[in-house]
Amino acid sequence: MNDRVHRWNDGEDCLVVGSLNDAPFEHGYRLYSERPGDDLWEEIFNTDAQIYGGWNVGNGGGRVRATAGVLDAVLPASGVLVFRRL
């Protein structure tokens, strides 16, 4: 990650993760960067959510802990997730 993908809104840090893979990463995909730090991130948007006609592959709107800059998240196929730092 770099500064070009850093997003924030009224003091909230957001992390946008997209996958163009044709299969989901159901067992997790590790993102390595200093930006996630050692913080807790909450999934606030998933393009694969059932309400949008998707398969509901993701983190269920749950929280994912980043440790030493590593965030391990479930990613849907050809989808986008948005996380908010808590």
N, C-alpha and C positions, 0 to 999 in steps of 0.2 A: 504494500500500500504506500501511497505517497500523498502529498497535500492536495493533489487534484481530485482525490476521491473522499476527502474529509468533508463531511456535511454537518451542519449544526442548525438549530432553530431555537431562538430565544434562550440561549445558554445551554440547550440540550445537545449532547453529542449523539450523532446517529451514524450507524454503519450500514451501508448498502452493499449487499452481496448478491451477485448474479451468477447464474450457471447457464451455459449454452450446451451442456452435456445432454445427450439423449436418454440418459438413465439417471435416476436420483442417487444421491450419496446418502443412503438411508442409515448407514453405520457411522456417519459423520465425515466431515471434510475439515481438515486442519488449516486454519488461516494463521500465518506467521507474520507478525508486525509488532512494532513497539506501541502502536496506537491503541490496541485493546487493553494493554497493560495487565493489571491484576484486578480487573473490575467485573462486575456483574452486568450482563446485557440482557435486555428483554426483547423478544421478537414482537414487533408491533404491526407488521404487515407481511403477508405471504401471498404472492400471486397464485399459488397452487392451493389456496384454501378452498374448502368445499363450497363456501358461499359464492365463489367466483367460478364454480363448475370444475374445480380441480380435484386432485386425489387426496388432498390434505396432508401431503408429505412436507414435513418441516419440524419445527420445534413446538408446535401446538400453542403458540403464544406464550410459551414458557420462558424461563430464564436460563441463560447459559453463562457459566463462569469462564473468564479468560484468565490464564495463569502464565506469567512470564511472557506475555505477548502472544500466547497461543490460544486461539478460540476454536473450539471443535463444535461445529454446528451441522445439523442435518439439512441438506440442500435438496430441493425438488429438481426434477429434470426441467430444463429450459424455463427456469423461474427466477424470481427475485425476492429476496428477503430484506426487511429493514429492521435493524435492531436499535434500541435506545439504551444508552449507558445509564445505569441506576446509581 
